[in-house]
């Protein structure tokens, strides 16, 4: 069954799938590409489904908008003024200042990223941004890791965080307790970053994905599944860009 959600001037089509697992609630998901999918308990009436989806309309439209923005992010980047780039889940428009002879630098300003570069062409701006993202990633990840670690009884001292560009992973934890993170994670929303950090810190106590590992995650971040789902849906886009 295909239905349409209306919210203000916006509309979104969705497909309803019957799910044997669900008893009363709907399960609403915005899949990669901004596709809205609604799972409903077997036998749920159309009006009940419509009402349930309508209740979450704002959340749904926000997510679809976000995916659309991320999708544009995956297109070839031009590194020109006005182009939006992500930092901790927020979009920032580039403002480019060409200053011959200047060293490349980037500043986070209200609503934007101000890039100063000697040439100001795409390569120049890309290199400036790359270095800025890496520096930001390193300091932010270390700061958040230290804060999280302080709440986790099994972590004696916060482990150092290393950056490594990976094609398929956000992070990893070595048997010796070193944490490696993908610098692209700095583009994801904060709760997604927190989830990855906590996931790796839990590996310091449990080196595998055992039930004990998941119970640690549950205890310290009850909503980690939502963060993981969101991050998984962004992976394709943020990891290739
Ligand atoms: Zn893991």
Boltz pocket constraint, residues with backbone or C-beta under 6 A from the ligand:
constraints:
  - pocket:
      binder: B
      contacts: [[A, 199], [A, 203], [A, 208], [A, 209]]
      max_distance: 6.0
